[in-house]
């Protein structure tokens, strides 16, 4: 049905035919007409709004945008955005310490999504009238909030909510049953990996998202007495902590094999984890990225705990790496 008359003429016609008592019915009709017209106008406005061009300034941001199915918005990514493989084909805007300002201008972004540590970029992006979305993914709550912010920036808030629910369900999955929780030392970096010795080790402290993942997986962080997210500890400190499990995240050491990296720990053979060979290098590229794939890290930790259970049960005295 097409209404060619104005709302006011419709109102007059109805009154002439049915009298003033028809006013209530007329108001209802007018509300329906306005609702239909508003919907049509909103649809037209939505179709006229161009999709925002977004530059991602961190691998975790890029992975999140792809996980949300919003990759068509990506105008550029960093030199270190390798996942998913499609990200490698996108224009590059440099790295954390050396952003390519000329390329950023050339790509004409509407939105820049970056970490709170990217302070140097703020002034430049503001000068060029680029909308800035800053995220903080230091812990799991921050990671979930980042997904929400990115979903809003991409215009896909429902997909963001769905992704968060899926990740939360995975994290709360069944952990291995243990008579006691194993104490886990999660190494995120160290001096001279593959050299046969253990120097300074950077560990996941209680304020890191890794510590939360350890809890979800059914373990407990061996490093608890610090306010830092990633404190440094020497070999003596590790001996004092006496971890049951050592996880060595070596995602950045692509040139080294896991046996070489894991073998460094043999010099600490008095540590419970080393005694039974419960030292596990993690080589996945996702290990150092606080994004949607933290669920894979949690699964890896659970597998380490399951293997530790087996080794503990049989009292293995052999070292995992020779």
C-alpha positions as a Markdown table, in Angstrom:
| # | Residue | x | y | z |
|---|---|---|---|---|
| 1 | Unk | 0.0 | 0.0 | 0.0 |
| 2 | Unk | 1.3 | 3.5 | -1.0 |
| 3 | Unk | 0.3 | 6.6 | 0.9 |
| 4 | Unk | 0.4 | 9.6 | -1.4 |
| 5 | Unk | -1.2 | 12.0 | 1.1 |
| 6 | Unk | 0.6 | 13.8 | 3.9 |
| 7 | Unk | 0.0 | 12.6 | 7.5 |
| 8 | Unk | -2.0 | 15.8 | 8.2 |
| 9 | Unk | -4.4 | 15.2 | 5.3 |
| 10 | Unk | -4.9 | 11.6 | 6.4 |
| 11 | Unk | -5.8 | 12.8 | 9.8 |
| 12 | Unk | -8.4 | 15.3 | 8.4 |
| 13 | Unk | -9.9 | 12.6 | 6.2 |
| 14 | Unk | -10.4 | 10.2 | 9.0 |
| 15 | Unk | -11.9 | 12.9 | 11.2 |
| 16 | Unk | -14.3 | 13.9 | 8.5 |
| 17 | Unk | -15.5 | 10.4 | 8.0 |
| 18 | Unk | -15.6 | 9.1 | 11.6 |
| 19 | Unk | -15.5 | 12.1 | 13.8 |
| 20 | Unk | -13.2 | 13.1 | 16.7 |
| 21 | Unk | -13.5 | 9.7 | 18.3 |
| 22 | Unk | -11.2 | 8.3 | 15.6 |
| 23 | Unk | -8.3 | 10.3 | 16.9 |
| 24 | Unk | -6.7 | 7.4 | 18.8 |
| 25 | Unk | -6.9 | 5.1 | 15.8 |
| 26 | Unk | -5.4 | 7.9 | 13.6 |
| 27 | Unk | -2.4 | 8.4 | 15.9 |
| 28 | Unk | -1.7 | 4.6 | 15.7 |
| 29 | Unk | -1.9 | 4.7 | 11.9 |
| 30 | Unk | 0.5 | 7.7 | 11.8 |
| 31 | Unk | 3.0 | 5.9 | 14.1 |
| 32 | Unk | 3.0 | 2.9 | 11.8 |
| 33 | Unk | 3.6 | 5.2 | 8.7 |
| 34 | Unk | 6.4 | 7.1 | 10.4 |
| 35 | Unk | 8.0 | 3.8 | 11.6 |
| 36 | Unk | 8.0 | 2.5 | 8.0 |
| 37 | Unk | 9.5 | 5.7 | 6.6 |
| 38 | Unk | 12.2 | 5.8 | 9.4 |
| 39 | Unk | 13.2 | 2.3 | 8.7 |
| 40 | Unk | 13.5 | 3.1 | 5.0 |
| 41 | Unk | 15.6 | 6.1 | 5.8 |
| 42 | Unk | 17.8 | 4.2 | 8.2 |
| 43 | Unk | 18.4 | 1.5 | 5.6 |
| 44 | Unk | 19.4 | 4.2 | 3.1 |
| 45 | Unk | 21.7 | 5.9 | 5.6 |
| 46 | Unk | 23.4 | 2.6 | 6.5 |
| 47 | Unk | 24.0 | 1.8 | 2.8 |
| 48 | Unk | 25.5 | 5.2 | 2.2 |
| 49 | Unk | 28.0 | 5.0 | 5.1 |
| 50 | Unk | 31.4 | 3.7 | 3.8 |
| 51 | Unk | 33.1 | 0.9 | 5.7 |
| 52 | Unk | 35.8 | 2.3 | 7.9 |
| 53 | Unk | 39.4 | 1.8 | 6.8 |
| 54 | Unk | 41.3 | 0.5 | 9.7 |
| 55 | Unk | 45.1 | 0.1 | 10.4 |
| 56 | Unk | 46.1 | -2.5 | 13.0 |
| 57 | Unk | 49.2 | -1.7 | 15.0 |
| 58 | Unk | 49.6 | -5.1 | 16.7 |
| 59 | Unk | 49.4 | -8.8 | 15.7 |
| 60 | Unk | 46.8 | -9.4 | 18.4 |
| 61 | Unk | 44.6 | -6.7 | 16.9 |
| 62 | Unk | 45.0 | -8.1 | 13.4 |
| 63 | Unk | 44.1 | -11.6 | 14.5 |
| 64 | Unk | 41.1 | -10.3 | 16.4 |
| 65 | Unk | 39.8 | -8.5 | 13.3 |
| 66 | Unk | 40.1 | -11.6 | 11.2 |
| 67 | Unk | 38.5 | -13.7 | 13.9 |
| 68 | Unk | 35.5 | -11.3 | 13.8 |
| 69 | Unk | 35.2 | -11.7 | 10.0 |
| 70 | Unk | 35.9 | -8.0 | 9.6 |
| 71 | Unk | 39.1 | -8.2 | 7.6 |
| 72 | Unk | 37.6 | -6.2 | 4.7 |
| 73 | Unk | 38.1 | -3.1 | 6.9 |
| 74 | Unk | 41.9 | -3.6 | 7.2 |
| 75 | Unk | 43.8 | -1.1 | 5.2 |
| 76 | Unk | 47.2 | -2.0 | 6.7 |
| 77 | Unk | 48.9 | -4.0 | 9.4 |
| 78 | Unk | 52.3 | -4.2 | 11.0 |
| 79 | Unk | 55.4 | -5.9 | 9.6 |
| 80 | Unk | 54.9 | -8.6 | 12.3 |
| 81 | Unk | 51.3 | -9.6 | 11.5 |
| 82 | Unk | 51.7 | -13.1 | 10.1 |
| 83 | Unk | 48.4 | -14.7 | 11.1 |
| 84 | Unk | 46.2 | -15.7 | 9.5 |
| 85 | Unk | 48.2 | -16.1 | 6.3 |
| 86 | Unk | 46.0 | -13.6 | 4.5 |
| 87 | Unk | 47.4 | -10.9 | 6.8 |
| 88 | Unk | 50.8 | -11.3 | 5.1 |
| 89 | Unk | 49.3 | -9.9 | 1.8 |
| 90 | Unk | 48.1 | -6.7 | 3.4 |
| 91 | Unk | 50.0 | -3.3 | 3.1 |
| 92 | Unk | 52.6 | -3.0 | 5.9 |
| 93 | Unk | 53.0 | 0.1 | 8.1 |
| 94 | Unk | 56.3 | -0.8 | 9.9 |
| 95 | Unk | 56.8 | -2.0 | 13.4 |
| 96 | Unk | 56.4 | -0.9 | 17.0 |
| 97 | Unk | 59.5 | 1.2 | 17.2 |
| 98 | Unk | 59.7 | 2.2 | 13.5 |
| 99 | Unk | 56.3 | 3.0 | 12.1 |
| 100 | Unk | 56.2 | 4.0 | 8.4 |
| 101 | Unk | 54.5 | 7.4 | 8.7 |
| 102 | Unk | 54.4 | 8.0 | 4.9 |
| 103 | Unk | 52.7 | 4.7 | 4.4 |
| 104 | Unk | 50.1 | 5.4 | 7.1 |
| 105 | Unk | 49.2 | 8.7 | 5.4 |
| 106 | Unk | 49.1 | 7.0 | 2.0 |
| 107 | Unk | 46.6 | 4.4 | 3.2 |
| 108 | Unk | 44.2 | 7.1 | 4.4 |
| 109 | Unk | 42.8 | 5.3 | 7.4 |
| 110 | Unk | 39.6 | 6.3 | 9.2 |
| 111 | Unk | 40.5 | 4.4 | 12.4 |
| 112 | Unk | 43.8 | 3.3 | 14.0 |
| 113 | Unk | 43.6 | 0.5 | 16.6 |
| 114 | Unk | 46.7 | 0.4 | 18.8 |
| 115 | Unk | 48.1 | -0.7 | 22.2 |
| 116 | Unk | 48.3 | 1.7 | 25.1 |
| 117 | Unk | 52.1 | 1.6 | 24.8 |
| 118 | Unk | 51.9 | 3.2 | 21.3 |
| 119 | Unk | 52.2 | 6.7 | 22.8 |
| 120 | Unk | 54.4 | 8.1 | 20.1 |
| 121 | Unk | 51.8 | 7.5 | 17.4 |
| 122 | Unk | 49.0 | 9.4 | 19.1 |
| 123 | Unk | 50.2 | 12.9 | 18.2 |
| 124 | Unk | 50.8 | 11.9 | 14.5 |
| 125 | Unk | 47.4 | 10.2 | 14.1 |
| 126 | Unk | 45.6 | 13.0 | 15.8 |
| 127 | Unk | 47.2 | 15.6 | 13.5 |
| 128 | Unk | 45.9 | 13.6 | 10.5 |
| 129 | Unk | 42.4 | 13.3 | 12.0 |
| 130 | Unk | 42.5 | 9.6 | 12.4 |
| 131 | Unk | 40.1 | 8.1 | 15.0 |
| 132 | Unk | 42.1 | 6.3 | 17.7 |
| 133 | Unk | 41.1 | 3.2 | 19.5 |
| 134 | Unk | 43.5 | 2.2 | 22.3 |
| 135 | Unk | 43.3 | -1.3 | 23.8 |
| 136 | Unk | 44.9 | -2.9 | 26.9 |
| 137 | Unk | 45.4 | -6.7 | 26.7 |
| 138 | Unk | 47.6 | -7.3 | 29.7 |
| 139 | Unk | 45.2 | -9.7 | 31.3 |
| 140 | Unk | 42.2 | -11.8 | 30.1 |
| 141 | Unk | 39.7 | -9.3 | 31.2 |
| 142 | Unk | 41.6 | -6.7 | 29.1 |
| 143 | Unk | 41.7 | -9.1 | 26.1 |
| 144 | Unk | 38.0 | -9.6 | 26.2 |
| 145 | Unk | 37.4 | -5.8 | 26.5 |
| 146 | Unk | 39.8 | -5.3 | 23.6 |
| 147 | Unk | 37.7 | -7.7 | 21.5 |
| 148 | Unk | 34.6 | -5.6 | 22.3 |
| 149 | Unk | 36.3 | -2.3 | 21.4 |
| 150 | Unk | 37.6 | -3.8 | 18.1 |
| 151 | Unk | 34.1 | -5.2 | 17.4 |
| 152 | Unk | 32.6 | -1.8 | 17.9 |
| 153 | Unk | 35.2 | -0.1 | 15.7 |
| 154 | Unk | 34.5 | -2.6 | 12.9 |
| 155 | Unk | 30.7 | -2.4 | 13.3 |
| 156 | Unk | 30.4 | -6.0 | 14.4 |
| 157 | Unk | 29.6 | -5.9 | 18.1 |
| 158 | Unk | 27.4 | -9.1 | 18.0 |
| 159 | Unk | 30.3 | -11.1 | 16.5 |
| 160 | Unk | 32.6 | -9.7 | 19.2 |
| 161 | Unk | 30.2 | -10.9 | 21.9 |
| 162 | Unk | 30.0 | -14.3 | 20.3 |
| 163 | Unk | 33.8 | -14.7 | 20.1 |
| 164 | Unk | 34.1 | -13.7 | 23.8 |
| 165 | Unk | 31.6 | -16.3 | 24.8 |
| 166 | Unk | 33.3 | -19.0 | 22.7 |
| 167 | Unk | 36.7 | -18.2 | 24.2 |
| 168 | Unk | 35.3 | -18.1 | 27.7 |
| 169 | Unk | 33.7 | -21.5 | 27.3 |
| 170 | Unk | 37.0 | -22.9 | 26.0 |
| 171 | Unk | 39.0 | -21.5 | 28.9 |
| 172 | Unk | 36.5 | -22.9 | 31.4 |
| 173 | Unk | 36.8 | -26.3 | 29.8 |
| 174 | Unk | 37.7 | -29.4 | 31.9 |
| 175 | Unk | 41.2 | -29.3 | 33.4 |
| 176 | Unk | 43.2 | -32.4 | 34.1 |
| 177 | Unk | 42.4 | -33.9 | 37.5 |
| 178 | Unk | 45.4 | -33.7 | 39.8 |
| 179 | Unk | 45.7 | -34.7 | 43.5 |
| 180 | Unk | 47.5 | -31.3 | 43.8 |
| 181 | Unk | 48.0 | -28.4 | 41.4 |
| 182 | Unk | 51.4 | -28.5 | 39.7 |
| 183 | Unk | 53.6 | -25.4 | 40.2 |
| 184 | Unk | 54.3 | -24.0 | 36.7 |
| 185 | Unk | 57.2 | -21.7 | 35.7 |
| 186 | Unk | 56.2 | -20.1 | 32.4 |
| 187 | Unk | 59.3 | -18.6 | 30.7 |
| 188 | Unk | 58.5 | -15.9 | 28.1 |
| 189 | Unk | 62.1 | -15.1 | 27.2 |
| 190 | Unk | 65.7 | -15.6 | 28.4 |
| 191 | Unk | 69.3 | -14.9 | 27.6 |
| 192 | Unk | 71.2 | -17.0 | 25.0 |
| 193 | Unk | 68.7 | -19.8 | 24.4 |
| 194 | Unk | 70.3 | -22.8 | 22.9 |
| 195 | Unk | 73.7 | -22.1 | 24.6 |
| 196 | Unk | 73.5 | -25.0 | 27.0 |
| 197 | Unk | 73.1 | -22.8 | 30.1 |
| 198 | Unk | 70.4 | -20.8 | 31.8 |
| 199 | Unk | 71.1 | -17.1 | 32.3 |
| 200 | Unk | 68.4 | -14.5 | 33.2 |
| 201 | Unk | 64.9 | -15.8 | 32.6 |
| 202 | Unk | 61.9 | -13.6 | 32.1 |
| 203 | Unk | 58.9 | -15.3 | 33.7 |
| 204 | Unk | 55.2 | -14.8 | 33.6 |
| 205 | Unk | 54.3 | -13.1 | 36.9 |
| 206 | Unk | 50.9 | -13.2 | 38.7 |
| 207 | Unk | 49.7 | -10.0 | 36.9 |
| 208 | Unk | 50.2 | -11.6 | 33.4 |
| 209 | Unk | 47.5 | -13.2 | 31.3 |
| 210 | Unk | 49.7 | -16.3 | 31.3 |
| 211 | Unk | 49.2 | -16.7 | 35.0 |
| 212 | Unk | 45.5 | -16.7 | 34.5 |
| 213 | Unk | 45.8 | -19.3 | 31.8 |
| 214 | Unk | 47.8 | -21.5 | 34.2 |
| 215 | Unk | 44.9 | -21.3 | 36.6 |
| 216 | Unk | 42.4 | -22.1 | 33.9 |
| 217 | Unk | 44.5 | -25.1 | 32.9 |
| 218 | Unk | 44.6 | -26.5 | 36.4 |
| 219 | Unk | 48.0 | -25.4 | 37.6 |
| 220 | Unk | 49.3 | -22.6 | 39.7 |
| 221 | Unk | 52.0 | -20.1 | 39.0 |
| 222 | Unk | 55.3 | -20.9 | 40.6 |
| 223 | Unk | 56.3 | -17.2 | 40.6 |
| 224 | Unk | 54.0 | -15.4 | 43.0 |
| 225 | Unk | 56.1 | -12.9 | 45.0 |
| 226 | Unk | 56.3 | -10.0 | 42.6 |
| 227 | Unk | 54.2 | -7.0 | 41.5 |
| 228 | Unk | 55.7 | -7.2 | 38.0 |
| 229 | Unk | 53.9 | -8.9 | 35.1 |
| 230 | Unk | 57.2 | -10.3 | 33.7 |
| 231 | Unk | 60.0 | -10.4 | 36.3 |
| 232 | Unk | 63.5 | -11.5 | 35.7 |
| 233 | Unk | 65.0 | -14.4 | 37.7 |
| 234 | Unk | 68.3 | -16.2 | 37.7 |
| 235 | Unk | 69.0 | -20.0 | 38.0 |
| 236 | Unk | 69.3 | -19.8 | 41.8 |
| 237 | Unk | 65.8 | -18.3 | 42.0 |
| 238 | Unk | 64.4 | -21.1 | 39.9 |
| 239 | Unk | 66.0 | -23.7 | 42.1 |
| 240 | Unk | 64.4 | -22.0 | 45.1 |
| 241 | Unk | 60.9 | -21.9 | 43.4 |
| 242 | Unk | 61.2 | -25.7 | 42.6 |
| 243 | Unk | 58.6 | -25.7 | 39.8 |
| 244 | Unk | 57.0 | -29.0 | 38.9 |
| 245 | Unk | 56.7 | -27.9 | 35.3 |
| 246 | Unk | 58.7 | -25.5 | 33.2 |
| 247 | Unk | 57.2 | -24.1 | 30.0 |
| 248 | Unk | 59.6 | -22.4 | 27.7 |
| 249 | Unk | 57.8 | -20.2 | 25.2 |
| 250 | Unk | 60.2 | -19.9 | 22.3 |
| 251 | Unk | 58.0 | -18.5 | 19.6 |
| 252 | Unk | 60.6 | -15.8 | 18.8 |
| 253 | Unk | 63.4 | -18.4 | 18.4 |
| 254 | Unk | 62.4 | -19.8 | 15.1 |
| 255 | Unk | 66.0 | -20.5 | 14.1 |
| 256 | Unk | 66.4 | -23.0 | 17.0 |
| 257 | Unk | 65.0 | -26.4 | 17.5 |
| 258 | Unk | 63.1 | -27.3 | 20.6 |
| 259 | Unk | 65.7 | -29.9 | 21.8 |
| 260 | Unk | 68.4 | -27.3 | 21.8 |
| 261 | Unk | 66.3 | -24.8 | 23.7 |
| 262 | Unk | 65.0 | -27.4 | 26.1 |
| 263 | Unk | 68.4 | -28.9 | 26.7 |
| 264 | Unk | 69.6 | -25.7 | 28.4 |
| 265 | Unk | 67.6 | -26.6 | 31.4 |
| 266 | Unk | 69.6 | -29.8 | 32.1 |
| 267 | Unk | 72.1 | -27.8 | 34.1 |
| 268 | Unk | 69.3 | -27.2 | 36.7 |
| 269 | Unk | 68.9 | -31.0 | 37.3 |
| 270 | Unk | 68.0 | -30.5 | 40.9 |
| 271 | Unk | 64.7 | -28.8 | 40.0 |
| 272 | Unk | 61.8 | -31.2 | 40.1 |
| 273 | Unk | 60.6 | -30.3 | 36.6 |
| 274 | Unk | 64.0 | -31.1 | 35.2 |
| 275 | Unk | 64.5 | -34.2 | 37.2 |
| 276 | Unk | 61.5 | -35.9 | 35.5 |
| 277 | Unk | 61.8 | -34.2 | 32.2 |
| 278 | Unk | 58.7 | -32.0 | 32.6 |
| 279 | Unk | 60.3 | -29.2 | 30.5 |
| 280 | Unk | 58.2 | -28.1 | 27.6 |
| 281 | Unk | 59.2 | -25.7 | 24.8 |
| 282 | Unk | 56.2 | -24.2 | 23.1 |
| 283 | Unk | 57.0 | -23.2 | 19.5 |
| 284 | Unk | 53.6 | -22.0 | 18.2 |
| 285 | Unk | 53.5 | -18.5 | 16.8 |
| 286 | Unk | 50.5 | -17.8 | 18.9 |
| 287 | Unk | 52.3 | -18.3 | 22.2 |
| 288 | Unk | 53.3 | -14.6 | 22.5 |
| 289 | Unk | 50.1 | -13.0 | 21.2 |
| 290 | Unk | 47.4 | -12.0 | 23.6 |
| 291 | Unk | 44.5 | -12.4 | 21.2 |
| 292 | Unk | 41.8 | -14.9 | 20.3 |
| 293 | Unk | 44.3 | -17.8 | 20.2 |
| 294 | Unk | 45.0 | -17.6 | 24.0 |
| 295 | Unk | 42.7 | -20.6 | 24.1 |
| 296 | Unk | 45.3 | -22.6 | 22.3 |
| 297 | Unk | 47.9 | -21.6 | 24.9 |
| 298 | Unk | 45.6 | -22.9 | 27.6 |
| 299 | Unk | 45.2 | -26.2 | 25.8 |
| 300 | Unk | 48.9 | -26.5 | 25.5 |
| 301 | Unk | 49.3 | -26.0 | 29.3 |
| 302 | Unk | 46.7 | -28.6 | 29.9 |
| 303 | Unk | 48.6 | -31.1 | 27.8 |
| 304 | Unk | 51.8 | -30.3 | 29.7 |
| 305 | Unk | 50.0 | -31.0 | 33.0 |
| 306 | Unk | 48.7 | -34.3 | 31.6 |
| 307 | Unk | 52.2 | -35.4 | 30.6 |
| 308 | Unk | 53.6 | -34.2 | 34.0 |
| 309 | Unk | 51.0 | -36.5 | 35.7 |
| 310 | Unk | 52.2 | -39.5 | 33.7 |
| 311 | Unk | 55.8 | -38.8 | 34.4 |
| 312 | Unk | 55.2 | -38.2 | 38.1 |
| 313 | Unk | 53.2 | -41.5 | 38.3 |
| 314 | Unk | 56.0 | -43.6 | 36.9 |
| 315 | Unk | 58.8 | -41.6 | 38.8 |
| 316 | Unk | 60.7 | -41.0 | 35.6 |
| 317 | Unk | 64.3 | -40.0 | 36.3 |
| 318 | Unk | 65.3 | -39.5 | 32.7 |
| 319 | Unk | 65.7 | -36.0 | 31.3 |
| 320 | Unk | 63.4 | -35.0 | 28.5 |
| 321 | Unk | 66.1 | -33.4 | 26.5 |
| 322 | Unk | 69.5 | -35.1 | 26.1 |
